[in-house]
């Protein structure tokens, strides 16, 4: 009889253990975007201040308690939460959990620092990007944790953010799977996703308008009398040198990338137009030295029309398509 009872207890414990392994603990995750300080395109990262709250139910912590208890995180069961795109973020809140009488547990952590972000900057400075803070619960000892978005809070971000050169949309919480390697099993995670648009006012005023003005300097050579050869050549050469100096000045502003952006194509196009103008002026000087003044004047009339046409086409193709 004792052996039968012992066997029954062992079987019951085995069934209970199997059932607990099949049912993964359900943990709801909530993010609050407190601030975004910096977005760096060349570094593919952003600096943000984010609060993350995880909630789950632990029946073993339920009891007849009048108020919420605060316990040390290490003293209770808790999921191991890993922010996969964290790049040196600091945690500034105490490692504690709040537990109510029904065994509902809440853990809150503040993440302040840099997070990685994969950005496509081909449309710079007209680009739109998507940033996220992504958390998963890795498999430890074969135990699986189900992470789900917590949609209870109505707001996910602070209205006033420190970032000044981006327009950030309303964040949303989404379920997002993570694979450590292409052959690894996917881990269900939760991500705070924010769509952002770069503000273009600064680049239009500080970059594009001066660049257009410098390029149009070369156009004036077609309006100078062909008999005044040195000033015509001097204007084009000065424009070319100014463009080169301007490109070096923009070196710290334009992201250092392995591919070309819209701004890069525009600068290459304007430089090519100025170089072509220089070749035309050299050819016109040679023709005048041969006494072919009529041909030089026809070249000038054609250049007065061709230059703005080519420049306008370049502007349309780069910025409007």
Secondary structure, 3 states (H helix, E strand, C coil): CHHHHHHHHHHHHHHHHHHHHHCCEEEEEEEEEEEEEEEECCCCEEEEEEEEEEEEECHHHCCCCCCCEEEEHHHCCCCCCEECCEEEEEECCCCEEEECCCCEEEEEEEEEEEEECCCCCCCCCCCEEEEEEEEECCCECCECEEEEECCCCCCCECCCCCCCCEEECCCEEEEEEECCCCCCCCEEEEEEEEEEEECCHHHHHHHHHHHHHHHHHHHHHHHCCCCCHHHHHHHHHHHHHHHHHHHHHHHHCCCCCCCCCHHHHHHHHHHHHHHHHHHHHHHHHHHHHCCCHHHHHHHHHHHHHHHHHHHHHHHHHHHCC
